[in-house]
């Protein structure tokens, strides 16, 4: 997630009033953009997902009865004079029977195709319900493809999935916020450190929660999720990735029931709903800081399994 705000001021104008007007307009526009950005950060976890349902095979296309009838009529009348009315009636009657027979055969085949497709879908749905790893991982990967915050499944153990979500860094958060001048005009100003840390925690928590909600909706058999929130790692001099883990948490499906998603802040929900939670905050501002991984071999193993190129790092 990347946020940027551009403030363009026309300093080449020959009119001071025009320059001030452009500057005021630019600041007002930037302030409006920042309002939208902060609103989006605060509401990341509001998104709802429709729980997966047993898939139904689509109806195969209907037979083109007109084409079948026209073809059989044409074939049956070949070589028969238009004056041989009796023979033509007999030929058309035979053609009608042939049409009916072919259409029925096509309908039987159509039903067979649909039944076969439904059996395949039923088998895939059963695998999803039974938490067959390949099926669950494929479903989650497909669901996460269009997410703003890149996410990926790392593994399935029993009825528990392990996920990673790439979250913004503190430096990647907005550095300005909307404000008003003493005269009531919209403007922008720098975000204080404590407030910046709070917004960063809100964004990270929101990315975690929306990913967890989507995973539970997509995979009906999952009962718990372990998720690691990591920042996009940079390569070192040797070309290796060294990600920072900001939060590691575990969620149980039942604990999401009854949550007031639309009225409670993401950080509060994260604290109340997670059954396990690891994070580290420092200073008066309570800035999220990377978790020490020296004594966390499981987290280290998870991080080593992440394909950061695939995640768009």
Backbone torsions as a table, in degrees:
resi	resn	phi	psi	omega
1	UNK	NA	123.5	-177.5
2	UNK	-124.3	133.2	179.1
3	UNK	-120.8	136.3	176.6
4	UNK	-147.3	147.8	178.5
5	UNK	-132.3	128.8	-178.9
6	UNK	-108.9	128.0	176.5
7	UNK	-113.6	103.1	-179.8
8	UNK	-100.5	128.6	178.9
9	UNK	-124.8	126.3	-178.5
10	UNK	-79.9	98.2	-177.0
11	UNK	-88.6	-2.7	-178.4
12	UNK	-94.8	-1.8	-178.7
13	UNK	-64.4	142.2	178.6
14	UNK	-80.8	-8.8	-178.0
15	UNK	-113.5	122.9	178.6
16	UNK	-62.1	-36.5	-178.4
17	UNK	-67.6	-36.9	177.8
18	UNK	-65.4	-42.6	179.0
19	UNK	-59.9	-46.0	179.9
20	UNK	-64.7	-35.9	179.2
21	UNK	-65.0	-43.1	178.6
22	UNK	-64.0	-42.2	180.0
23	UNK	-62.9	-43.6	179.8
24	UNK	-64.3	-41.7	179.1
25	UNK	-64.1	-40.9	179.9
26	UNK	-63.7	-42.4	-179.9
27	UNK	-67.6	-39.2	178.5
28	UNK	-64.6	-41.5	178.7
29	UNK	-65.3	-42.6	178.8
30	UNK	-63.9	-38.9	178.8
31	UNK	-62.7	-42.2	178.2
32	UNK	-63.3	-40.1	179.0
33	UNK	-64.0	-41.3	-179.6
34	UNK	-67.5	-35.2	175.6
35	UNK	-58.5	-43.9	179.1
36	UNK	-65.0	-40.0	-179.6
37	UNK	-62.5	-48.5	-178.7
38	UNK	-67.1	-34.8	177.5
39	UNK	-63.9	-40.7	-179.5
40	UNK	-67.2	-40.8	178.5
41	UNK	-61.3	-44.1	-176.9
42	UNK	-68.1	-23.2	-174.5
43	UNK	-110.0	13.6	-180.0
44	UNK	-53.2	-41.8	-174.7
45	UNK	-82.5	-0.1	-178.8
46	UNK	-76.1	-22.3	-173.7
47	UNK	-60.6	136.1	178.9
48	UNK	-110.7	152.2	-178.4
49	UNK	-127.9	134.4	178.6
50	UNK	-73.5	124.8	-179.9
51	UNK	-58.8	142.8	179.1
52	UNK	-60.6	144.5	178.2
53	UNK	-122.4	156.8	177.1
54	UNK	-54.7	126.9	-177.1
55	UNK	-72.9	149.3	178.8
56	UNK	-118.4	127.5	-179.8
57	UNK	-64.5	135.6	178.9
58	UNK	-68.7	153.5	177.2
59	UNK	-69.3	127.1	175.1
60	UNK	-61.8	157.8	-178.8
61	UNK	-61.6	143.5	179.2
62	UNK	-69.0	152.4	177.3
63	UNK	-67.0	144.4	177.1
64	UNK	-83.6	86.9	-176.6
65	UNK	-59.9	-37.5	-178.6
66	UNK	-62.5	-40.6	-179.9
67	UNK	-66.0	-42.1	179.9
68	UNK	-63.5	-45.2	-179.0
69	UNK	-63.4	-44.0	-179.2
70	UNK	-63.9	-40.7	-178.7
71	UNK	-65.9	-44.8	-179.0
72	UNK	-68.0	-38.7	178.3
73	UNK	-62.2	-43.6	-178.6
74	UNK	-64.1	-44.1	-179.2
75	UNK	-65.4	-41.6	-175.9
76	UNK	-68.4	-27.1	-175.9
77	UNK	-93.9	-2.7	-178.8
78	UNK	-62.3	129.2	177.2
79	UNK	81.5	0.5	179.7
80	UNK	-102.8	126.7	-179.3
81	UNK	-65.2	147.8	179.2
82	UNK	-67.4	-15.7	179.1
83	UNK	-88.1	-11.8	179.3
84	UNK	-87.9	75.4	-172.4
85	UNK	-64.9	-40.2	-178.1
86	UNK	-62.7	-46.8	179.0
87	UNK	-64.0	-37.1	-179.5
88	UNK	-66.2	-40.5	178.2
89	UNK	-62.3	-42.3	179.4
90	UNK	-64.2	-42.8	-179.5
91	UNK	-63.5	-41.7	-179.8
92	UNK	-68.2	-34.7	176.9
93	UNK	-64.6	-43.0	177.2
94	UNK	-63.7	-38.5	178.5
95	UNK	-63.5	-39.2	179.0
96	UNK	-62.4	-40.9	178.1
97	UNK	-65.6	-39.3	179.2
98	UNK	-65.4	-39.7	177.8
99	UNK	-60.5	-48.8	-178.9
100	UNK	-60.7	-41.3	-179.9
101	UNK	-64.7	-44.5	-179.1
102	UNK	-67.4	-41.5	179.5
103	UNK	-62.5	-42.6	178.3
104	UNK	-62.6	-42.1	179.0
105	UNK	-62.8	-40.5	178.6
106	UNK	-65.0	-38.9	179.7
107	UNK	-65.9	-38.9	177.3
108	UNK	-62.1	-45.4	179.1
109	UNK	-65.2	-37.3	178.2
110	UNK	-62.5	-43.2	178.2
111	UNK	-64.9	-38.2	178.4
112	UNK	-63.0	-43.9	-179.4
113	UNK	-62.5	-42.8	-179.9
114	UNK	-67.0	-39.7	178.6
115	UNK	-63.5	-40.2	179.1
116	UNK	-65.6	-42.4	178.1
117	UNK	-63.3	-39.6	179.7
118	UNK	-67.1	-38.6	177.0
119	UNK	-61.4	-39.9	178.5
120	UNK	-64.6	-43.9	178.7
121	UNK	-65.0	-39.7	178.7
122	UNK	-63.2	-39.3	179.1
123	UNK	-65.6	-41.7	178.8
124	UNK	-66.2	-39.0	178.9
125	UNK	-65.4	-39.9	177.9
126	UNK	-62.6	-41.0	177.9
127	UNK	-62.8	-38.9	179.3
128	UNK	-66.5	-43.4	179.2
129	UNK	-66.0	-33.8	-178.4
130	UNK	-87.5	4.7	177.7
131	UNK	60.6	40.1	173.0
132	UNK	-65.4	121.0	-169.5
133	UNK	-51.0	-49.0	-176.9
134	UNK	-61.7	-40.3	-178.9
135	UNK	-66.7	-43.9	-178.4
136	UNK	-67.7	-43.9	-179.7
137	UNK	-62.3	-42.1	179.7
138	UNK	-64.0	-41.9	-179.5
139	UNK	-66.1	-42.2	-179.9
140	UNK	-67.6	-43.6	-179.8
141	UNK	-60.0	-41.0	179.0
142	UNK	-66.2	-39.1	-178.8
143	UNK	-68.7	-33.5	-176.0
144	UNK	-82.8	-7.2	-172.1
145	UNK	-58.1	-36.9	-174.2
146	UNK	-101.4	14.1	-178.1
147	UNK	-73.1	144.9	175.5
148	UNK	-63.5	-44.8	176.6
149	UNK	-94.0	115.4	-176.9
150	UNK	-58.7	134.5	-180.0
151	UNK	-142.5	157.2	-179.9
152	UNK	-156.6	147.2	173.1
153	UNK	-79.7	138.8	179.6
154	UNK	-105.6	-24.1	-179.7
155	UNK	177.0	163.3	178.1
156	UNK	-128.2	127.3	175.8
157	UNK	-127.5	109.9	-176.5
158	UNK	63.1	-123.3	178.4
159	UNK	-106.2	27.4	179.3
160	UNK	-123.1	134.5	177.1
161	UNK	-107.4	149.8	173.3
162	UNK	-115.2	126.2	-175.2
163	UNK	-124.1	159.6	169.1
164	UNK	-126.9	140.5	174.9
165	UNK	-129.9	132.6	179.1
166	UNK	-87.5	119.2	-174.6
167	UNK	-111.2	160.9	-179.5
168	UNK	-70.6	151.7	172.5
169	UNK	-83.1	165.9	176.5
170	UNK	-60.9	-39.2	-180.0
171	UNK	-67.5	-23.1	-179.8
172	UNK	-84.8	-3.1	178.6
173	UNK	-82.5	162.2	177.8
174	UNK	-57.7	135.4	179.4
175	UNK	-94.6	-7.5	179.9
176	UNK	-123.7	163.3	175.6
177	UNK	-142.6	155.0	180.0
178	UNK	-72.0	147.5	179.9
179	UNK	-153.9	-179.4	175.4
180	UNK	-128.8	148.0	177.1
181	UNK	-76.4	168.2	176.5
182	UNK	-55.9	-24.0	179.4
183	UNK	-90.8	2.7	176.3
184	UNK	90.6	10.2	-180.0
185	UNK	-88.5	142.8	179.8
186	UNK	-67.2	141.6	178.0
187	UNK	-153.4	-173.8	176.2
188	UNK	-133.6	156.2	176.6
189	UNK	-148.4	166.6	-178.0
190	UNK	-65.3	147.2	178.7
191	UNK	-85.3	124.5	176.1
192	UNK	-59.5	153.5	-174.2
193	UNK	-58.5	-43.4	-177.6
194	UNK	-65.3	-40.8	179.3
195	UNK	-68.6	-38.2	178.4
196	UNK	-62.3	-41.6	179.1
197	UNK	-64.6	-37.7	179.2
198	UNK	-66.0	-43.6	178.7
199	UNK	-65.9	-36.6	178.1
200	UNK	-62.7	-45.0	178.2
201	UNK	-62.2	-37.7	178.1
202	UNK	-62.7	-43.4	-179.7
203	UNK	-66.6	-43.8	-179.4
204	UNK	-63.4	-46.7	178.7
205	UNK	-61.7	-40.3	179.5
206	UNK	-63.1	-42.5	178.3
207	UNK	-62.4	-40.3	179.3
208	UNK	-64.6	-50.4	-174.1
209	UNK	-64.9	-42.7	-178.0
210	UNK	-67.5	-32.5	177.2
211	UNK	-68.9	-42.6	179.1
212	UNK	-64.3	-43.7	179.8
213	UNK	-60.1	-43.8	-179.2
214	UNK	-66.7	-40.0	-179.5
215	UNK	-62.6	-44.5	178.9
216	UNK	-64.6	-34.5	-180.0
217	UNK	-70.5	-37.5	-176.1
218	UNK	-76.2	-40.3	-175.2
219	UNK	-111.6	95.2	-173.8
220	UNK	-65.9	-20.6	-178.3
221	UNK	-83.7	-15.7	-178.7
222	UNK	-69.8	136.2	177.0
223	UNK	-112.7	-15.9	177.9
224	UNK	-152.5	157.3	-178.7
225	UNK	-138.6	130.3	168.3
226	UNK	-102.5	133.8	-176.4
227	UNK	-136.8	139.6	178.0
228	UNK	-114.7	125.3	176.6
229	UNK	-99.6	112.1	-176.3
230	UNK	-122.8	152.1	175.8
231	UNK	-88.6	157.7	179.1
232	UNK	-64.1	120.2	-176.6
233	UNK	-82.5	149.7	173.0
234	UNK	-97.0	157.3	177.4
235	UNK	-81.3	143.8	173.9
236	UNK	-86.7	-172.2	-176.8
237	UNK	-63.4	-18.5	-178.9
238	UNK	-98.9	2.7	178.6
239	UNK	85.1	11.7	-179.0
240	UNK	-94.2	148.8	176.8
241	UNK	-88.4	139.3	175.5
242	UNK	-131.3	83.6	-177.1
243	UNK	-73.8	156.7	173.2
244	UNK	-106.3	130.0	175.9
245	UNK	-95.7	120.2	-179.7
246	UNK	-92.3	-36.7	-178.6
247	UNK	-146.0	139.5	169.4
248	UNK	-125.9	130.7	-174.5
249	UNK	-147.0	162.8	176.2
250	UNK	-130.0	137.8	-178.8
251	UNK	-128.1	140.3	174.7
252	UNK	-107.5	139.5	-174.7
253	UNK	-54.4	-46.8	-175.0
254	UNK	-61.4	-27.6	-176.3
255	UNK	-76.9	-8.7	176.9
256	UNK	-86.7	-13.3	-179.7
257	UNK	-67.1	132.7	175.5
258	UNK	83.6	1.9	-179.9
259	UNK	-68.1	135.5	178.6
260	UNK	-85.8	75.7	-172.7
261	UNK	-59.8	-37.9	-173.3
262	UNK	-80.4	-13.2	-174.6
263	UNK	-122.4	-6.4	-178.2
264	UNK	-113.8	139.1	-177.6
265	UNK	-69.1	152.6	-174.3
266	UNK	-62.1	-37.7	-178.2
267	UNK	-65.1	-40.7	178.5
268	UNK	-64.5	-43.3	179.4
269	UNK	-63.3	-43.2	178.8
270	UNK	-55.9	-45.9	-179.0
271	UNK	-68.3	-39.5	-174.6
272	UNK	-80.4	-32.4	-171.6
273	UNK	-92.0	-32.1	-177.1
274	UNK	-67.9	139.9	177.0
275	UNK	-88.4	-20.8	173.0
276	UNK	-139.7	141.6	-177.5
277	UNK	-150.8	124.0	175.7
278	UNK	-121.0	123.1	174.3
279	UNK	-158.1	164.4	-179.6
280	UNK	-137.8	123.8	177.7
281	UNK	-120.8	140.3	-176.2
282	UNK	-126.1	155.6	174.3
283	UNK	73.2	175.4	178.5
284	UNK	-62.7	-32.9	-178.4
285	UNK	-75.6	-10.7	-177.7
286	UNK	55.6	51.9	-179.0
287	UNK	-75.7	130.5	175.2
288	UNK	-63.2	130.6	-179.7
289	UNK	-129.4	152.0	-175.8
290	UNK	-56.6	141.5	177.0
291	UNK	-72.5	138.8	174.0
292	UNK	-70.4	127.4	-173.9
293	UNK	-103.9	1.8	-177.3
294	UNK	-58.5	-37.3	-178.5
295	UNK	-104.1	21.0	-178.5
296	UNK	-125.3	72.9	-177.7
297	UNK	-61.9	-31.9	-179.7
298	UNK	-67.0	-41.9	178.2
299	UNK	-65.9	-40.0	178.5
300	UNK	-61.2	-40.8	179.5
301	UNK	-64.6	-39.2	178.4
302	UNK	-63.4	-45.9	-177.4
303	UNK	-63.4	-35.5	-179.0
304	UNK	-69.6	-18.6	-178.6
305	UNK	-89.7	-5.0	-176.1
306	UNK	-81.9	132.3	174.2
307	UNK	-94.0	95.3	-174.6
308	UNK	-70.7	-27.3	176.4
309	UNK	-65.3	-40.8	179.2
310	UNK	-65.0	-34.2	-179.7
311	UNK	-79.8	-2.0	177.6
312	UNK	86.9	20.1	-179.0
313	UNK	-65.6	NA	NA
